[in-house]
Amino acid sequence: MIDLNYKNKIVGIKRLLGSWMKRDLTPIGKITIIKSLALPKLIHLFSALPNPSKQIIKELEQIFYKFIWNQKPDKIKRKTLIGECKDGGLNMIHIPSFINYIKIKWVKRYFDNPNGNWQSFLSNILYINTDIDSVWFLNAPKLEEIKKCITNQFWKDVIFSVILSKKKELNISDLIQQDIRNICSLAEYTFYTRWKDFGINCLNDLIDNNGNFKAFEEIQKITKCNNFLKYYHLTNQINGEWKRKIRDFKKNQSLLEVCEDDVYLLKIISNKSIKFVYNDFRKREFCSPEARFQKWKNEIDLRDNETEDFSCYSIAKTCTKETKLIYFQYKLLNRILTTNVFLKKIGKREDDLCTFCKENSGTLNHLFFECHTVKEFWNDCRLFLTSNSVDISAFTSHNIIFGISSGSLLVPYRQRRRGLLVSSRSVCLSVRLSVRLSHFQFSGLFSAVVAYIELIFGMWIYLNVIQIKCEFAFD
């Protein structure tokens, strides 16, 4: 029944994305369309209804990724695309994480007005009659226990989203700060809630300075409770190994910090925006492009420490706002640029020779820094930079592929927008290079390469001026 609500929305999303399909957009632009136009159609359903079935989520993902890749197979792992640009992704939405992020907002709404109309019904839904506020601060295993007792699917999904935000493994510091109701059964929840009125809130209140559990007589004086079986049943929930760790911890630690789970939930409650929750959920699913870097490492002189640093993905965005150039760099870093080697492999070409020299296989390495024609191109760039008081001895294969992330070649984007680096020399250089490679009748490819050079080294040249000059030269 719930899925029927999504069917009409899915039809509308298909129609919407179909109208954008024939437009010349990069995957970066298409992801923007998905997040700004398609996703808002689903937000109300995600918020007001129980979570959609796995089948609906799978159908939505298929629609979105078919749109991104023009009805073709995925070129990049989906769990890589969902990452931030600085980590090697394209900020694609991760639907399951987004749904859980939407659901956890209901916890924030509850604390914004705990005495509201719908908030008052939660005690019946959660099967807990007292202190509903503290339920959200319970640990993941106890919330799992509560979730199993709930029959309302919507609130089961809300509880599940809170469970995801909790730490799965607790250290000793977190353990002894746990609410004592995390240890007891649900049947005893109300009984131990009364202990909070006497100042016994967490496990640490039951432990002395030596790390041992206090005697029942001492607890009896505080709580006025005569049922010693209840107390010893509670303390026996902590096994011997954990008791030993608690004793060792108390000997070396006198000041306790607030439990991390509590800090995180308090952050959700107090912050106006809780987008950080979605980012945390997404990071758990993200798959870094480490394998792509390993391939580059095997082929070029890539330092070991740079295989873990994906800052090169951010260089493109700092140098230009042109999404086609940014995506060109992204394709190169992920090794999905179409080469003659690939075209031969799929039967689209008879040979795999380089388009420029016609001598060697047109691999990525050859096209960007091994071909003698390309080497002349890089040498001209180096001479041009040297003549403009930019000291650079040579372009290494690492610089060419990954760009330069620091040094005198980097210029703030605002300065480039003001045209501080625009000069007649730069335009003339581009014209000379375009004339040289125009003999190969690949001006379209060359224009992309010229733009790419400007991109990775932060040189701002007005592309429209270059285009006019080039057309004039060819005429």
C-alpha positions as CSV (number, residue, x, y, z in Angstrom):
1,M,0.0,0.0,0.0
2,I,2.8,2.4,0.9
3,D,4.6,1.8,-2.4
4,L,1.5,2.9,-4.3
5,N,2.2,6.5,-3.1
6,Y,5.6,6.3,-4.8
7,K,4.4,4.9,-8.1
8,N,2.8,8.2,-9.3
9,K,5.9,10.1,-8.1
10,I,8.2,7.8,-10.0
11,V,6.2,8.3,-13.2
12,G,6.5,12.1,-12.8
13,I,10.3,11.8,-12.2
14,K,10.7,9.7,-15.3
15,R,8.9,12.3,-17.3
16,L,11.0,15.1,-15.8
17,L,14.3,13.4,-16.4
18,G,13.3,12.4,-19.9
19,S,12.8,16.1,-20.8
20,W,16.4,16.7,-19.7
21,M,17.9,13.6,-21.3
22,K,18.6,15.2,-24.7
23,R,20.4,18.2,-23.3
24,D,24.1,18.4,-23.4
25,L,24.8,17.9,-19.7
26,T,27.7,16.3,-18.0
27,P,27.1,13.9,-15.1
28,I,27.8,16.8,-12.8
29,G,25.0,18.8,-14.3
30,K,22.7,15.8,-14.3
31,I,23.3,15.1,-10.6
32,T,22.4,18.7,-10.0
33,I,19.1,18.2,-11.8
34,I,18.4,15.0,-9.8
35,K,19.0,16.8,-6.4
36,S,17.2,20.1,-7.3
37,L,14.2,18.9,-9.3
38,A,13.6,15.1,-8.9
39,L,14.5,14.5,-5.3
40,P,12.2,17.3,-3.9
41,K,9.2,15.3,-5.3
42,L,10.0,12.5,-2.8
43,I,10.9,14.4,0.3
44,H,7.4,14.7,1.7
45,L,6.8,10.9,1.2
46,F,10.1,10.1,2.9
47,S,9.2,12.3,5.8
48,A,5.5,11.4,6.3
49,L,5.3,7.8,5.4
50,P,7.2,4.6,6.4
51,N,10.3,3.9,4.5
52,P,9.8,2.7,0.9
53,S,10.6,-1.0,0.1
54,K,14.0,-2.0,-1.2
55,Q,12.3,-2.6,-4.6
56,I,11.2,1.1,-4.8
57,I,14.7,2.3,-3.7
58,K,16.3,0.1,-6.3
59,E,14.0,1.4,-9.0
60,L,14.7,5.0,-8.1
61,E,18.5,4.4,-8.1
62,Q,18.2,2.7,-11.5
63,I,16.3,5.7,-12.9
64,F,18.8,8.2,-11.6
65,Y,21.9,6.4,-12.7
66,K,20.5,5.6,-16.1
67,F,19.9,9.3,-16.5
68,I,23.4,10.1,-15.4
69,W,25.1,7.7,-17.8
70,N,22.7,8.2,-20.7
71,Q,21.1,4.7,-20.4
72,K,24.5,3.1,-20.5
73,P,26.3,1.0,-17.9
74,D,27.8,2.8,-14.9
75,K,31.4,4.0,-15.5
76,I,32.1,4.8,-11.8
77,K,31.0,2.8,-8.8
78,R,27.8,4.2,-7.3
79,K,29.3,4.2,-3.8
80,T,32.1,6.4,-5.2
81,L,29.8,8.9,-6.8
82,I,28.0,9.6,-3.6
83,G,31.2,11.0,-2.0
84,E,32.2,14.6,-1.8
85,C,34.3,16.1,-4.6
86,K,37.4,16.3,-2.3
87,D,37.2,12.6,-1.7
88,G,36.8,11.6,-5.3
89,G,33.0,11.6,-5.7
90,L,30.4,13.8,-7.4
91,N,28.1,14.5,-4.5
92,M,25.4,12.1,-5.9
93,I,22.6,11.5,-3.5
94,H,22.6,8.2,-1.5
95,I,18.9,7.4,-1.2
96,P,18.9,5.1,1.9
97,S,21.1,7.5,3.8
98,F,19.0,10.4,2.8
99,I,15.8,8.6,3.9
100,N,17.3,7.9,7.4
101,Y,18.5,11.5,7.6
102,I,14.9,12.7,6.9
103,K,13.5,10.3,9.5
104,I,15.9,11.4,12.3
105,K,14.5,14.9,11.9
106,W,11.5,13.7,13.8
107,V,13.6,13.4,16.9
108,K,14.6,17.1,16.6
109,R,10.9,18.0,16.1
110,Y,10.0,16.1,19.2
111,F,12.5,18.0,21.4
112,D,11.4,21.3,19.8
113,N,8.0,20.9,21.4
114,P,8.0,17.8,23.8
115,N,4.5,18.7,25.0
116,G,2.8,18.9,21.6
117,N,-0.2,17.0,20.5
118,W,1.4,14.2,18.6
119,Q,4.3,14.0,21.1
120,S,1.9,13.0,23.9
121,F,1.0,9.8,22.0
122,L,4.6,8.5,21.8
123,S,4.4,6.8,25.2
124,N,1.7,4.5,23.8
125,I,3.6,3.9,20.6
126,L,6.9,3.2,22.3
127,Y,5.3,1.2,25.2
128,I,7.1,3.3,27.7
129,N,5.0,5.3,30.2
130,T,7.6,7.6,31.8
131,D,10.5,9.8,30.7
132,I,10.1,9.6,27.0
133,D,12.9,12.2,26.5
134,S,15.5,9.8,27.8
135,V,14.5,7.0,25.3
136,W,16.4,8.7,22.5
137,F,19.6,8.7,24.6
138,L,19.6,4.9,25.1
139,N,22.3,2.9,23.3
140,A,21.8,1.0,20.1
141,P,21.1,-2.5,21.6
142,K,18.4,-1.1,23.9
143,L,16.8,0.8,21.1
144,E,16.8,-2.4,19.0
145,E,14.9,-4.1,21.8
146,I,12.4,-1.3,21.9
147,K,12.0,-1.3,18.1
148,K,11.0,-5.0,18.1
149,C,8.1,-4.2,20.4
150,I,6.8,-1.3,18.3
151,T,4.0,-2.1,15.8
152,N,3.8,1.3,14.1
153,Q,6.1,0.9,11.1
154,F,6.7,4.7,10.8
155,W,8.1,5.0,14.3
156,K,10.1,1.8,13.8
157,D,11.8,3.5,10.9
158,V,12.5,6.6,13.1
159,I,14.0,4.5,15.9
160,F,16.1,2.7,13.2
161,S,17.5,6.0,12.0
162,V,18.5,6.9,15.6
163,I,20.1,3.5,16.0
164,L,22.2,4.2,12.9
165,S,23.5,7.4,14.5
166,K,24.7,5.5,17.6
167,K,28.2,4.1,18.1
168,K,28.2,0.3,17.5
169,E,31.2,-0.4,19.8
170,L,31.6,1.3,23.1
171,N,34.8,2.0,25.0
172,I,35.1,1.8,28.8
173,S,34.5,5.6,29.2
174,D,31.3,5.3,27.2
175,L,30.2,2.2,29.0
176,I,30.3,3.5,32.6
177,Q,28.5,6.6,31.5
178,Q,25.6,4.6,30.0
179,D,22.1,5.1,31.4
180,I,21.4,2.2,33.8
181,R,18.3,1.5,31.8
182,N,20.5,0.4,28.9
183,I,21.4,-2.6,31.0
184,C,18.0,-3.6,32.5
185,S,15.1,-5.3,30.6
186,L,12.2,-3.3,29.2
187,A,10.0,-4.8,32.0
188,E,12.2,-3.1,34.6
189,Y,12.5,0.2,32.7
190,T,10.0,2.0,34.8
191,F,11.4,0.7,38.1
192,Y,14.9,2.0,37.3
193,T,13.6,5.2,36.1
194,R,12.6,6.0,39.7
195,W,16.3,5.7,40.7
196,K,17.0,8.8,38.6
197,D,15.1,10.8,41.2
198,F,17.7,9.8,43.7
199,G,20.6,10.9,41.6
200,I,21.5,7.5,40.1
201,N,21.6,8.1,36.4
202,C,24.4,6.1,34.9
203,L,26.5,3.0,35.6
204,N,29.2,5.2,37.1
205,D,26.9,6.1,40.0
206,L,26.9,2.5,41.0
207,I,30.8,2.2,41.0
208,D,33.1,3.3,43.8
209,N,36.5,4.9,43.3
210,N,38.3,1.6,43.1
211,G,36.2,0.4,40.2
212,N,34.0,-2.0,42.1
213,F,30.2,-2.0,42.3
214,K,29.0,-0.5,45.5
215,A,27.4,-2.7,48.2
216,F,23.7,-3.0,48.2
217,E,23.4,-1.4,51.6
218,E,24.9,1.8,50.2
219,I,22.5,1.8,47.3
220,Q,19.6,1.0,49.6
221,K,20.3,4.2,51.7
222,I,20.1,6.3,48.5
223,T,17.2,4.7,46.6
224,K,15.1,3.4,49.6
225,C,14.9,0.2,47.6
226,N,14.8,-3.1,49.7
227,N,14.9,-5.4,46.7
228,F,18.5,-6.6,46.6
229,L,17.7,-9.1,43.9
230,K,16.9,-6.2,41.5
231,Y,20.3,-4.6,42.2
232,Y,22.4,-7.7,41.9
233,H,20.5,-8.7,38.7
234,L,21.5,-5.3,37.3
235,T,25.2,-5.6,38.2
236,N,25.4,-9.1,36.9
237,Q,24.5,-7.8,33.4
238,I,28.2,-6.6,33.3
239,N,30.4,-9.6,32.7
240,G,33.7,-10.3,34.5
241,E,35.9,-9.1,31.7
242,W,34.2,-5.7,31.5
243,K,34.3,-5.4,35.3
244,R,38.1,-5.9,35.2
245,K,38.4,-3.2,32.5
246,I,36.3,-0.8,34.6
247,R,38.6,-1.3,37.7
248,D,41.7,-0.6,35.6
249,F,40.0,2.4,34.0
250,K,38.9,4.0,37.3
251,K,42.4,3.7,38.7
252,N,43.9,5.8,35.9
253,Q,40.9,8.1,35.1
254,S,39.4,10.5,37.6
255,L,37.5,12.9,35.2
256,L,34.9,11.6,32.8
257,E,33.8,13.2,29.6
258,V,30.2,13.2,28.3
259,C,29.3,10.0,26.4
260,E,29.9,10.5,22.6
261,D,26.4,9.1,21.8
262,D,24.8,11.8,24.0
263,V,27.0,14.5,22.5
264,Y,25.9,13.5,19.0
265,L,22.2,13.4,19.9
266,L,22.5,16.8,21.7
267,K,24.1,18.2,18.5
268,I,21.1,17.0,16.5
269,I,18.7,18.5,18.9
270,S,20.4,21.9,19.2
271,N,21.6,22.6,15.7
272,K,19.3,24.3,13.2
273,S,20.6,22.3,10.3
274,I,21.5,18.6,10.8
275,K,22.9,17.9,7.3
276,F,26.0,16.6,9.1
277,V,23.9,13.5,10.0
278,Y,23.4,12.7,6.3
279,N,27.1,13.3,5.6
280,D,28.0,10.8,8.4
281,F,25.6,8.2,7.1
282,R,26.9,8.7,3.5
283,K,30.6,8.3,4.6
284,R,29.8,4.9,5.9
285,E,28.7,3.8,2.5
286,F,31.4,5.7,0.5
287,C,34.0,3.7,-1.4
288,S,37.1,5.7,-2.2
289,P,38.7,5.5,-5.7
290,E,41.9,4.0,-4.2
291,A,42.0,1.3,-6.9
292,R,42.2,4.0,-9.7
293,F,45.1,5.6,-7.9
294,Q,46.9,2.3,-7.6
295,K,46.8,2.0,-11.4
296,W,48.3,5.4,-11.8
297,K,50.9,4.5,-9.2
298,N,51.9,1.4,-11.2
299,E,52.3,3.5,-14.3
300,I,53.8,6.8,-13.2
301,D,56.1,8.1,-10.5
302,L,53.4,8.6,-7.8
303,R,54.5,8.9,-4.2
304,D,53.0,6.5,-1.7
305,N,51.6,9.2,0.5
306,E,49.6,10.7,-2.4
307,T,47.6,7.6,-3.1
308,E,45.7,8.4,0.1
309,D,45.3,12.1,-0.7
310,F,42.5,12.9,-3.1
311,S,42.9,16.7,-3.0
312,C,43.6,16.5,-6.8
313,Y,39.9,16.1,-7.3
314,S,39.3,19.5,-5.7
315,I,41.9,21.4,-7.9
316,A,39.5,21.5,-10.9
317,K,36.8,23.2,-8.9
318,T,39.2,25.8,-7.5
319,C,40.4,26.7,-11.0
320,T,37.2,26.9,-13.0
321,K,33.4,26.9,-12.8
322,E,33.1,25.2,-16.2
323,T,31.6,21.8,-15.4
324,K,32.8,20.2,-18.7
325,L,36.4,21.0,-17.7
326,I,35.8,19.7,-14.2
327,Y,34.3,16.5,-15.5
328,F,37.2,16.1,-18.1
329,Q,39.6,16.2,-15.2
330,Y,37.4,13.7,-13.2
331,K,37.3,11.3,-16.1
332,L,41.1,11.4,-16.5
333,L,41.7,10.8,-12.8
334,N,39.3,7.8,-12.9
335,R,40.8,6.5,-16.2
336,I,37.5,6.5,-18.1
337,L,38.5,8.8,-21.0
338,T,37.9,7.0,-24.3
339,T,41.2,6.2,-26.1
340,N,42.0,4.5,-29.3
341,V,43.1,1.4,-27.3
342,F,39.6,1.2,-25.9
343,L,37.9,1.8,-29.3
344,K,39.9,-1.0,-30.8
345,K,39.0,-3.3,-27.9
346,I,35.2,-2.8,-28.5
347,G,35.6,-3.1,-32.3
348,K,35.2,0.6,-33.2
349,R,38.7,1.0,-34.7
350,E,41.0,-1.2,-36.7
351,D,44.1,0.0,-34.8
352,D,45.0,1.6,-31.5
353,L,47.7,3.9,-32.7
354,C,48.1,7.4,-31.3
355,T,46.1,10.1,-33.2
356,F,49.1,12.4,-33.3
357,C,52.2,10.4,-34.0
358,K,50.7,7.3,-35.5
359,E,53.5,5.3,-34.1
360,N,52.6,4.0,-30.6
361,S,49.4,2.8,-28.9
362,G,47.2,5.7,-27.8
363,T,47.1,4.9,-24.1
364,L,46.4,7.6,-21.5
365,N,50.1,7.8,-20.6
366,H,51.1,8.2,-24.2
367,L,48.5,10.8,-25.1
368,F,49.3,13.1,-22.1
369,F,53.1,12.9,-21.7
370,E,54.9,10.2,-23.8
371,C,54.0,11.2,-27.4
372,H,56.8,13.5,-28.9
373,T,54.1,15.9,-30.2
374,V,52.7,16.3,-26.8
375,K,56.2,16.7,-25.3
376,E,56.7,19.7,-27.6
377,F,53.4,21.1,-26.4
378,W,54.5,20.8,-22.7
379,N,57.9,22.3,-23.6
380,D,56.2,25.3,-25.2
381,C,54.0,25.7,-22.0
382,R,57.1,25.6,-19.8
383,L,58.9,28.3,-22.0
384,F,55.8,30.5,-21.9
385,L,55.6,30.3,-18.1
386,T,59.3,30.9,-17.7
387,S,59.1,34.0,-19.9
388,N,56.4,35.3,-17.5
389,S,58.6,34.9,-14.5
390,V,57.1,31.6,-13.3
391,D,59.9,29.2,-12.4
392,I,59.2,25.7,-13.4
393,S,61.9,23.3,-14.6
394,A,59.8,20.7,-16.2
395,F,56.3,19.2,-16.2
396,T,56.4,15.8,-14.6
397,S,53.8,13.1,-15.3
398,H,52.5,13.6,-11.8
399,N,51.9,17.3,-12.4
400,I,50.2,16.7,-15.7
401,I,47.8,14.1,-14.4
402,F,47.1,15.3,-10.9
403,G,47.8,19.0,-11.3
404,I,49.7,21.4,-9.0
405,S,48.1,21.9,-5.6
406,S,50.5,24.6,-4.3
407,G,53.1,27.0,-5.5
408,S,53.3,30.2,-7.7
409,L,51.1,28.8,-10.5
410,L,48.0,28.9,-8.3
411,V,46.0,32.1,-8.4
412,P,42.8,32.8,-6.4
413,Y,39.7,32.4,-8.6
414,R,38.6,36.0,-8.0
415,Q,41.8,37.3,-9.3
416,R,41.5,35.2,-12.4
417,R,38.0,36.5,-12.9
418,R,39.4,40.0,-12.9
419,G,41.6,39.0,-15.7
420,L,44.9,39.7,-14.0
421,L,46.6,36.9,-15.9
422,V,45.1,37.7,-19.3
423,S,47.7,38.9,-21.7
424,S,48.3,39.0,-25.4
425,R,51.1,36.5,-25.0
426,S,48.8,33.9,-23.6
427,V,46.4,34.3,-26.4
428,C,49.1,34.2,-29.0
429,L,50.6,31.1,-27.4
430,S,47.2,29.3,-27.6
431,V,46.8,30.4,-31.3
432,R,50.3,29.1,-32.1
433,L,49.6,25.8,-30.4
434,S,46.2,25.4,-32.1
435,V,47.8,26.2,-35.5
436,R,50.5,23.6,-34.9
437,L,48.1,20.8,-34.0
438,S,45.4,21.8,-36.5
439,H,47.4,19.9,-39.1
440,F,46.2,16.8,-37.3
441,Q,42.6,17.8,-37.9
442,F,41.7,17.4,-34.3
443,S,40.9,20.9,-33.3
444,G,38.1,19.8,-31.1
445,L,40.4,17.5,-29.1
446,F,43.0,20.2,-29.0
447,S,40.6,22.8,-27.6
448,A,39.9,20.5,-24.8
449,V,43.6,19.9,-24.1
450,V,44.2,23.7,-24.1
451,A,41.4,24.2,-21.7
452,Y,42.7,21.4,-19.6
453,I,46.2,23.0,-19.4
454,E,44.5,26.2,-18.2
455,L,42.5,24.1,-15.7
456,I,45.2,22.2,-14.0
457,F,47.7,25.0,-13.7
458,G,45.3,27.8,-12.8
459,M,46.0,30.0,-15.8
460,W,43.0,32.2,-16.6
461,I,42.7,32.9,-20.3
462,Y,39.5,34.1,-21.9
463,L,38.4,31.1,-23.9
464,N,36.1,33.1,-26.1
465,V,39.0,35.4,-27.1
466,I,41.1,32.4,-27.9
467,Q,38.3,30.9,-30.0
468,I,37.9,34.1,-32.0
469,K,41.7,34.4,-32.6
470,C,41.9,30.7,-33.6
471,E,39.0,31.1,-36.1
472,F,40.7,34.2,-37.5
473,A,44.0,32.3,-37.9
474,F,42.4,29.4,-39.6
475,D,40.5,31.6,-42.0
